[in-house]
Structure formats: C-alpha cells, structure tokens
C-alpha cells in the first residue's frame, strides 16, 4: 500500500474548482489511477481513501491506495511541491494488539432515522453534538478492532472538531456531507479487524474525503 502527500496550491484555479465541488475533487484524486474493467468502481478496486487537511498556509491532501499512483495528470500548478509517495507497509507491520497510537479521522458520522409515524424510507442525518459523535466513534471502534482510552480528565481521549459542510454535484444529484474530524488516541484490540479498517476506511462517503484513518506515535499528555 501507498500513502501520498500533496501540498496543495490554494491559488490554483483547478483546485478552487475542486474545492467548490467535492465530486470534482474526487475525480482529480482518481486521475492518478488507471481505469478498471468490470463492475467494481475504480476507487474500490485501487483501495483509494483520501482526506484534505487544513494547514496554516492552505491544505494538504493525503491519499492512500493499494496501487502506486501516478500524478502526472495533475495540473502543473495544483501543488507547490512534488507529490510525496511512500509505502505504508511499515505502518501495517506495526499493528499489534495493545499498542497505543495517536490518530486522525475525518468521518461522515451519521445515523438512520425514520419519520413519525414509522412509515416511509429511512433518512440519514449527521451527528452534530460532540457526545453523539464520540459515541459513534466508540461504536465503530468495537467493529474495527480498537478502543478509545480514557484521558486524565476521565473523558474519552478524543477531540471531535467541526468541519465545514462539503457539497458537490454528480449528474443530477446534489452531494451534501457534514463531516467531523476526530483527533486523539486509540488502542488496538484486534489486529485483523484494525488492519481491515485502516486499509478500507471507516464510515460512509469514502469517495468524498471521509474514512481515512492516519496514525502516528502517541503524543505526550
């Protein structure tokens, strides 16, 4: 597996176009990967997950994939530096039960609701309250082989941060995502389930910048 770091040029006209339409940004990311045959979408076939992180000078894009990407199709001024691509195998090799790591995850934390009376189709709505967002993440951890440890204040050691709504258009469909960014610590409990989550993503809207879990050594707290 591979992880790419793109230092984005926020003055790029193409990036500003992509930033205004999340589906265009998805297509720019996928331009680094070959088309695929069959019924499996290219994003899934290449195992592509990505995230756009704000920085003090703009944005950095992180793209993870099974396939080694080729970034020659990016517009010339889309980035300020040469794309950095590195293998992810050292991270995968370090996944062991009981290990504590710091993490970042941009997630589409949602729940399905039904109208009252209980008739009609379910409606998917985003969690906006921090407690509900943390509960969503803890539940995902149970599914994906990790737990959120307790911080010194007795609360879960994770900080959910609001992120501006992401919107776009695909054909005649409007795309609207209200993501949340989680920063904190986790402890691996099941290396098989956790590896699967790391390589395939967590939650919905994976084509649109959600679901990528990135790891680092634990911070001093």
C-alpha positions as CSV (number, residue, x, y, z in Angstrom):
1,X,0.0,0.0,0.0
2,X,1.0,3.6,-0.6
3,X,0.4,7.0,1.1
4,X,0.7,10.2,-1.0
5,X,1.1,13.7,0.4
6,X,0.1,16.6,-1.8
7,X,0.9,20.1,-0.7
8,X,-1.9,22.0,-2.4
9,X,-1.6,25.3,-4.1
10,X,-4.7,27.2,-3.0
11,X,-4.2,29.7,-5.8
12,X,-4.6,27.1,-8.4
13,X,-7.8,27.7,-10.4
14,X,-8.3,23.9,-10.8
15,X,-8.1,23.4,-7.0
16,X,-10.6,26.2,-6.3
17,X,-12.9,24.4,-8.8
18,X,-12.4,21.1,-7.0
19,X,-12.9,22.7,-3.6
20,X,-16.3,24.0,-4.7
21,X,-17.4,20.6,-5.9
22,X,-16.4,17.6,-3.9
23,X,-17.1,15.3,-6.8
24,X,-14.6,17.2,-9.0
25,X,-12.1,16.7,-6.2
26,X,-12.8,13.0,-6.2
27,X,-12.2,12.9,-10.0
28,X,-8.9,14.7,-9.6
29,X,-7.7,12.2,-7.0
30,X,-8.8,9.3,-9.2
31,X,-6.9,10.7,-12.2
32,X,-3.7,9.2,-10.6
33,X,-5.1,5.6,-11.1
34,X,-5.9,3.6,-14.2
35,X,-9.4,2.8,-15.2
36,X,-10.7,-0.7,-14.3
37,X,-12.8,-3.3,-16.0
38,X,-15.8,-5.0,-14.5
39,X,-18.4,-3.9,-12.1
40,X,-16.1,-2.8,-9.2
41,X,-15.7,1.0,-9.1
42,X,-12.1,2.2,-9.6
43,X,-11.9,3.7,-6.1
44,X,-12.7,0.4,-4.5
45,X,-10.5,-1.6,-7.0
46,X,-7.5,0.6,-6.1
47,X,-8.4,0.9,-2.5
48,X,-8.3,4.7,-2.6
49,X,-9.0,6.8,0.5
50,X,-8.2,10.4,0.8
51,X,-8.5,13.4,3.1
52,X,-8.0,17.2,2.8
53,X,-6.4,18.7,5.9
54,X,-6.2,22.4,6.5
55,X,-2.8,23.9,7.4
56,X,-1.7,27.4,8.4
57,X,-1.0,28.2,4.8
58,X,-3.6,26.2,2.9
59,X,-4.3,22.5,2.6
60,X,-2.5,19.2,2.4
61,X,-4.1,16.2,0.8
62,X,-3.4,12.6,1.9
63,X,-4.2,9.8,-0.5
64,X,-3.9,6.1,0.5
65,X,-4.2,3.3,-2.1
66,X,-3.3,-0.3,-2.9
67,X,-2.0,0.8,-6.3
68,X,1.1,3.0,-6.7
69,X,-0.3,6.3,-8.0
70,X,1.0,8.3,-11.0
71,X,0.4,12.0,-10.5
72,X,1.5,13.2,-14.0
73,X,-2.1,14.2,-14.8
74,X,-2.3,16.8,-12.1
75,X,-2.5,20.4,-13.4
76,X,1.0,21.9,-13.3
77,X,0.2,24.4,-10.6
78,X,-2.1,22.2,-8.5
79,X,0.6,21.6,-5.9
80,X,3.5,23.7,-4.6
81,X,5.9,20.7,-4.2
82,X,6.5,17.4,-5.9
83,X,4.0,14.8,-4.7
84,X,5.5,12.6,-1.9
85,X,4.6,8.9,-2.1
86,X,5.8,6.4,0.4
87,X,5.0,2.7,1.2
88,X,2.6,2.1,4.0
89,X,4.0,-1.3,4.9
90,X,6.0,-0.1,7.9
91,X,2.7,1.1,9.4
92,X,0.9,-2.1,8.7
93,X,3.8,-4.1,10.2
94,X,3.5,-2.1,13.4
95,X,-0.2,-3.0,14.1
96,X,-0.2,-5.2,17.2
97,X,-2.9,-5.6,19.9
98,X,-2.4,-3.4,22.9
99,X,-0.5,-0.7,21.0
100,X,-1.5,2.9,21.7
101,X,-1.3,5.4,18.8
102,X,-2.5,8.9,18.0
103,X,-4.8,9.2,15.1
104,X,-6.8,11.5,12.9
105,X,-10.0,10.6,11.1
106,X,-12.4,12.7,9.0
107,X,-15.7,10.9,9.2
108,X,-19.2,11.1,8.0
109,X,-20.8,10.3,11.4
110,X,-24.5,9.6,10.7
111,X,-27.5,7.7,11.9
112,X,-30.6,6.5,10.1
113,X,-33.9,7.8,11.3
114,X,-37.5,7.1,10.3
115,X,-40.3,9.7,10.1
116,X,-43.0,9.7,12.7
117,X,-45.2,7.6,12.4
118,X,-42.8,4.9,11.5
119,X,-43.6,4.8,7.8
120,X,-41.6,5.5,4.7
121,X,-37.9,5.4,3.9
122,X,-35.2,5.9,6.5
123,X,-33.4,9.3,6.4
124,X,-29.7,9.6,7.1
125,X,-28.7,12.5,9.3
126,X,-25.4,13.6,10.6
127,X,-24.5,13.7,14.3
128,X,-23.7,17.3,15.3
129,X,-23.3,17.0,19.0
130,X,-19.8,16.1,20.3
131,X,-21.1,13.4,22.7
132,X,-23.1,11.8,19.9
133,X,-20.1,11.9,17.6
134,X,-17.8,10.3,20.2
135,X,-20.4,7.6,20.8
136,X,-20.5,6.9,17.1
137,X,-16.7,6.6,17.0
138,X,-16.6,4.3,20.1
139,X,-19.2,2.1,18.4
140,X,-17.1,2.0,15.2
141,X,-14.1,1.0,17.3
142,X,-16.0,-2.0,18.6
143,X,-16.5,-3.1,15.0
144,X,-13.0,-2.3,13.8
145,X,-10.7,-3.6,16.5
146,X,-9.8,-0.5,18.6
147,X,-10.9,1.3,21.7
148,X,-10.6,5.0,22.7
149,X,-8.7,5.2,26.1
150,X,-9.6,7.5,28.9
151,X,-7.8,10.8,29.3
152,X,-6.6,12.3,32.5
153,X,-9.9,14.1,32.9
154,X,-11.8,10.9,32.8
155,X,-13.3,11.5,29.4
156,X,-12.6,9.6,26.2
157,X,-9.2,10.7,24.8
158,X,-10.5,12.1,21.5
159,X,-11.5,15.6,20.3
160,X,-14.2,16.0,17.7
161,X,-13.9,19.2,15.7
162,X,-16.5,20.7,13.3
163,X,-15.6,20.8,9.7
164,X,-17.3,23.0,7.0
165,X,-20.0,21.2,5.0
166,X,-18.8,19.6,1.8
167,X,-21.0,19.9,-1.2
168,X,-21.0,19.0,-4.9
169,X,-22.9,17.6,-7.8
170,X,-22.8,14.3,-9.6
171,X,-25.0,14.1,-12.7
172,X,-28.4,15.4,-11.4
173,X,-27.7,14.5,-7.8
174,X,-26.7,17.0,-5.1
175,X,-24.0,15.8,-2.7
176,X,-24.1,17.1,0.9
177,X,-21.8,15.9,3.7
178,X,-21.4,17.2,7.2
179,X,-18.2,15.6,8.4
180,X,-16.4,15.7,11.8
181,X,-12.7,15.4,12.4
182,X,-11.5,13.3,15.2
183,X,-8.1,13.7,16.8
184,X,-7.0,11.6,19.7
185,X,-5.6,8.3,20.9
186,X,-6.7,4.7,20.3
187,X,-5.6,1.3,21.5
188,X,-5.6,-1.6,19.1
189,X,-7.6,-4.6,20.3
190,X,-7.9,-6.8,17.2
191,X,-5.1,-6.5,14.6
192,X,-7.0,-8.2,11.8
193,X,-10.1,-6.0,12.2
194,X,-8.0,-2.9,12.7
195,X,-5.9,-3.6,9.6
196,X,-9.1,-4.0,7.6
197,X,-10.4,-0.7,8.9
198,X,-7.1,1.0,8.1
199,X,-7.0,-0.3,4.5
200,X,-10.7,0.1,3.6
201,X,-11.7,3.1,5.7
202,X,-14.3,3.8,8.4
203,X,-17.9,5.0,7.8
204,X,-19.6,6.4,4.7
205,X,-18.7,8.9,2.0
206,X,-15.3,7.3,1.3
207,X,-15.3,8.6,-2.2
208,X,-15.6,12.2,-0.9
209,X,-12.8,12.5,1.5
210,X,-14.1,10.6,4.6
211,X,-12.9,7.4,6.2
212,X,-9.1,7.6,6.0
213,X,-7.5,6.8,9.3
214,X,-4.0,8.1,9.7
215,X,-1.7,7.1,12.6
216,X,1.3,8.5,14.5
217,X,3.2,7.7,17.7
218,X,1.3,8.7,20.8
219,X,1.6,12.3,22.0
220,X,2.7,13.2,25.5
221,X,-0.3,14.0,27.6
